[in-house]
Amino acid sequence: MIDALLILYRFNCKRPSFDTPTSTRIIDNPNFALYFEDCIGALDGTHVEMHIPLEIQPRYRNRKGTISQNILAVCDFDMIFVYVLAGWEGSAHDSRVLADAISSKGFKTPVGKYWLGK
């Protein structure tokens, strides 16, 4: 399953660059253009339930008591994934997952741009 996801990721995720324009969905809408001029998308963490061996379950138990992994997903305004980081324990906080993505997993925000986050 992971191998299939990695193949899909390579073909379906496009990373933004410094010259990535703000989506026309934002620029062409006067209600949004003023507030989101340099915004290039949104990011959030989500938990996906999983089945793993009993001895490592405590690390993956999230605050709601279920066994899950915490996944960081980033999309542009055309609803295209630009970055996904999966595999973190369900007990990990979203900010820790984001910090790892930035420091060692290649997630970059182009200079002068920003993401919306929940």
C-alpha positions as CSV (number, residue, x, y, z in Angstrom):
1,M,0.0,0.0,0.0
2,I,2.8,2.5,0.9
3,D,4.6,1.8,-2.4
4,A,1.4,2.6,-4.3
5,L,0.9,5.8,-2.4
6,L,4.5,6.9,-3.1
7,I,4.0,6.3,-6.8
8,L,0.7,8.3,-6.7
9,Y,2.5,11.0,-4.8
10,R,5.2,11.5,-7.3
11,F,2.7,11.9,-10.2
12,N,-0.1,13.8,-8.3
13,C,1.7,16.3,-6.0
14,K,3.3,19.4,-7.5
15,R,5.4,21.5,-5.1
16,P,5.1,25.3,-5.4
17,S,8.1,27.5,-6.2
18,F,8.9,31.1,-5.5
19,D,7.1,32.2,-8.6
20,T,3.9,30.2,-7.9
21,P,1.1,32.6,-8.5
22,T,-1.9,33.0,-6.2
23,S,-4.8,31.0,-7.5
24,T,-7.2,32.8,-9.9
25,R,-9.9,31.6,-7.5
26,I,-8.5,34.1,-5.0
27,I,-7.3,36.9,-7.3
28,D,-10.5,37.0,-9.3
29,N,-12.8,37.2,-6.3
30,P,-12.8,40.7,-4.7
31,N,-14.0,39.1,-1.4
32,F,-10.8,37.1,-1.1
33,A,-8.1,39.0,-3.1
34,L,-7.5,41.7,-0.5
35,Y,-7.0,39.2,2.4
36,F,-5.3,36.2,0.7
37,E,-3.1,37.9,-1.9
38,D,0.1,35.8,-1.3
39,C,-1.7,32.7,0.0
40,I,-0.9,29.6,-2.0
41,G,-3.0,27.0,-0.2
42,A,-4.0,25.3,3.0
43,L,-2.5,22.7,5.4
44,D,-3.9,20.5,8.1
45,G,-3.2,17.3,10.0
46,T,-5.6,14.4,9.9
47,H,-5.7,11.1,11.7
48,V,-6.1,7.8,9.9
49,E,-7.0,4.7,11.9
50,M,-4.6,1.8,11.5
51,H,-4.0,-1.7,12.7
52,I,-0.5,-2.4,14.1
53,P,1.2,-4.9,16.5
54,L,0.1,-4.6,20.1
55,E,3.5,-3.8,21.5
56,I,3.8,-0.5,19.5
57,Q,0.2,0.6,19.9
58,P,0.7,3.0,22.8
59,R,2.8,5.4,20.6
60,Y,0.0,5.5,18.0
61,R,-2.9,6.0,20.4
62,N,-4.3,9.5,19.8
63,R,-6.0,11.9,22.3
64,K,-9.4,10.3,21.4
65,G,-8.1,6.8,22.4
66,T,-8.0,5.3,18.9
67,I,-4.9,3.9,17.1
68,S,-4.0,6.2,14.3
69,Q,-1.2,7.9,12.4
70,N,-1.0,11.6,12.1
71,I,-0.8,12.8,8.5
72,L,0.1,16.3,7.3
73,A,-1.6,17.2,4.0
74,V,-1.1,20.4,2.1
75,C,-3.3,21.5,-0.9
76,D,-3.3,24.4,-3.3
77,F,-6.6,26.3,-4.1
78,D,-7.2,24.0,-7.1
79,M,-7.5,21.1,-4.5
80,I,-4.2,19.5,-5.7
81,F,-2.0,18.0,-3.1
82,V,1.4,19.8,-3.0
83,Y,2.8,17.9,0.0
84,V,1.9,14.9,2.2
85,L,3.8,13.5,5.2
86,A,2.5,10.3,6.6
87,G,3.7,7.9,9.3
88,W,3.8,10.0,12.4
89,E,2.4,8.4,15.6
90,G,-1.2,9.4,16.5
91,S,0.1,10.8,19.8
92,A,2.2,13.4,17.9
93,H,0.9,16.9,17.9
94,D,0.3,18.6,14.5
95,S,2.9,21.3,15.2
96,R,5.5,18.6,15.8
97,V,4.7,16.9,12.5
98,L,4.8,20.3,10.7
99,A,8.2,21.1,12.3
100,D,9.6,17.8,11.1
101,A,8.3,18.4,7.6
102,I,10.0,21.8,7.5
103,S,13.3,20.8,9.1
104,S,14.0,17.4,7.5
105,K,11.4,16.3,5.1
106,G,11.6,18.9,2.3
107,F,8.5,21.0,3.0
108,K,9.2,24.6,2.0
109,T,7.2,27.7,1.8
110,P,8.3,30.0,-1.0
111,V,9.5,33.4,0.2
112,G,6.7,36.0,0.4
113,K,4.0,33.3,0.4
114,Y,2.0,31.6,3.1
115,W,-0.4,28.7,3.8
116,L,-3.7,28.8,5.7
117,G,-3.7,26.4,8.6
118,K,-6.3,25.2,11.0
